[in-house]
Amino acid sequence: MDTLQAILLGIVQGITEFLPVSSSGHLQIAKELLGVELEENLTFDVALHAGTVLSTIVVLWSEIQRLLRGLFSRRFNEEQAYVLKLLLSMIPIGIVGFLLKDQLNAMLESPGILAIVGAMLLLTAALLAFAYYAKPRQKETISYRDAFIIGLAQACAAMPGLSRSGSTIATGLLLGNKKTAVAQFSFLMVLIPILGETFLQAVSGELTAGVDGGVLAAGFIASFITGCLACKFMLEVVKRGKLIWFALYCAAVGIVSILSYIF
């Protein structure tokens, strides 16, 4: 893989991480189109995700600052409760990552990856469409129960092609939570898992395994810059409730992905 390919993949990751269209699915499709083969597929993907995590921190920095200030208060407050909900939501993906990391990495390298991605994109489309047309009773705040259920949706989205943001936002909306609150919660809940995975790979010396450091950096920077733009865009889109267009897009790409594998 050369630097240009890494930049293109970084752009794909940055754009699709926040849009409910599956960054992992589009990343695999882009790799197939570019003819990219990596010895450590998951390592490169984690580096790109780290770029989008940094973009989340930049875009939502004021909210993160508010949570950090409230976290160290002696009295239990709303900020501490919110952080507890975020931690609760991270438990399922932590378990999946610990138990199924090798299986997920093997799946990314399997010959039928396009068929898997296509099927999961169709599932993403169904979730988004259901969330768009459902009209549950609105809640003021995300409960601990809802936070854990949204976390389960994030864990399921470890499957390539099943959109993480799409699954978590759709689940939150179906539970009756407000659009803006769900989108913000969805973007914040992924911070620690991705940063933790990046840290573990860096400590173990795996972060640059199979990938040139310069190429890795190019992909990281590209995903960060495009991620900043996509994060701001998606927050506005969720406010307006236009998720149905993403459902139609996921359905179309999913069908094309499956047909390209078959034929």
N, C-alpha and C positions, 0 to 999 in steps of 0.2 A: 504494500500500500504506500502511495506517495503522499506528499503534503497536500496537493490539490484534492485528492480523494478524501483525505482526512477532514479538510475544510468543508467539502460538500456534505459529508456525513454529519459534521458538527452543526451545519446549518439545518439539516433535516431534523436532527435531534432537538435543537433549540426551538424550532418552530412547532414541532409536534408534541413536545413534552407537556405543554400547557393546553394545547387544543385537544379536545376529546376524540382523538383519532388514532391513538396508540403510537407513541414514539418508538417503542421496541419493534412493533410491526413494520412501520415505515423504514426503520433503520435496516431491518433484514431485507426488505424489498430493495432499498437503495444499494445495499451491498451486492445483491444479486445483479442488479443493473450495471453496477460499476465493476463487477468481477472481482470484488475484494474478498480475500481469504485471510483470516487471522488465526494464528496458532492459539492465541488467548482471546477468544471472542468476547468473553464477559469482562475482561480487564479493560479493553477499549471502551466498551459500553459504559462501564462504571465511570471512566474518566469523562465521558461526554455528559453523563448524568451529574457529575460533580460541577461541571460548568453551568448547567441549568439550575442547580441548587444555589450556586453563588448568585445567579441572576435573581432568584427568588428572594434571597437575603437583601439584595440591593433594592428591588422594587417594593418589598414589604418591610423595609428597615424601620420605619416609624412605628409600625405595629409590633415588631420584634423588640424595639426599645421599650415600648410601653409594657410588654409582658415581662421583660427582664427587670424593669424597675419594680413592678408589683411583686415579682417572684421573691424578693428579699425582704418583703414586709413581715413584721412580726405577727400581724393579724391575718387570718385567712381571708382572701379577697377574690374578686372575679378573675384577676390575672392568674393567680395560683390555681384556681379551679380550671381555667382554660388550659394551662400547661399540663395539669393532671389528665385532662381529656386527651390532649395531644399524645402524651406518653401511653395512655391506655390504647389509643388507636394504633400505636406502633407495635404492640405486642404480637399480633398475628403475622405481620410481615417479618418480624424478627425470628419467629419460629419457623416460618417457611424458608427463609434465607439460611438458617442454621441446618435444617434437616434436608432441604432439597436443592441446595446450591449446585452440586455436581450434576444432578439430573436436569436442571434447567439449562446449565451450560451445554450439556450433551444435546438437549433438544434444539438449541440454537444452531448446532452444527449438523443436525440430521438432514438427510436428503429431502424429507417431506416438510421442511420448515415453511415453505410458501403455502402449503395446504393448511397447516396449523394456523398460520397468521391469518389466512383468509377466513377460516371458520371463526376465529376469535374476533375479527373485525365485524363479522355479521352479528355476533353476540353483542358487541359494543353498540352497533346500530340499533339493535332491539332494545337495549337498556335506555339509550338516549331517547328513542321514540316514546317508550313507555313513560319516562320521566317527564317528557314534554306534554303529553296528553293527560297524565294523571293530575288531579287537583286535590291533594291531601290538605288537611287542616294545618294552617301555619302555626309554627311554634316561635317563641321569642328567642330562645337560646338552644344550642346543641346540648343535649343531655349526655350523661356518662354512657348510658345504654346506646344512644345513637352514635357516639364517638367510637365505641367498640365495634358496632355493626359496620360503620364506614371503614374501620380498620380491616375488618374481614374482607370487604370489597377490595381494598388495596392489596391484600394478600393474594386474592384470586387473580388480580391483575399482574402477578408475576408471570403469568402465561403470556408468551409473546403474541402480540396482536390484540390483546384485551387491554383497552386504554385505562391507565391508572387514573388520570384525571376524570375521564368519562365515567368510569365505574364509581369512583368516590363521590363525584358531584351528583350523578344520577341517583345513587343510593341515598345521599343526604336529602335530596329534593323529594324523593318518594317517602321519606320518613317525616316530611312536613317542615323541614328547616328552610329558612330564607335563603334566597339565591346568593346574595353577596356573602353571607356568613359561611355558607357551604364552600364556595369557591376559595375563600381565604383559608379556611380550615384545611381543605384539600391540598393547597399549595404548601402550607406550613408543616403538615404531618409527615411529609417525605424528607424533611431536612436531616433529621438525626439518622434515619436508616441509611441514606446515601452517604452522608459524611462518615458514618461509622464503618461502612463497607470500604470506602476509600482509605480510611485510616488503617484498617486491618491489612489491606493489600500493600499499603506503603510500608508498614512495619515488617511485614513478611517478605518484602522485596519483590512482590509480584506485580507492582503497579506498572512497570515498564516491560514486563516479560512478554517477548514475542512482538513488541512494537517499539519502533524507534522513538526516543524521547522527544525529538523535534516534531515528529508527526503527531505524537500524542498531545503535545502542547498546542499545535495548530487546531486540532479538533476541539480541544477544551476551550480555546479562545472563541472559536466560531460559534460553539454552542452557547457560550455565555452571552455574547452580543445579541444573537438572535433570540435567545431565551428572555432577555430583558424586554424586548419588543413584544414577544408573544405573550408574556405574563400580563403586561398592561392591557393588551388587546383582549385577552380572554376574560379578565375581570369585568370589562365593559360588556362583552358579549353575554356573559351569564346574567348580568343585571337586566338585560333586555330580553332574555329568555329565548334566544334563537338557536337552541340546540338541535332542532329538527333538521337543519341544513347539514350539520355534522353527521347526523344519523344517516342521511341519504348518501353523503360522501363515503362514509365507512362501508355502507352496504355495497356501493359501486366498486370500491377498491377491493373489498373482500371477495366479490364475485370474480373480478379480474385476476386476483391472486390465485384463487383456486383453479380457474381455467388455465392459467399459465403453467401451473404444476401438472395438470392433467394432460395438456397438449404440448 
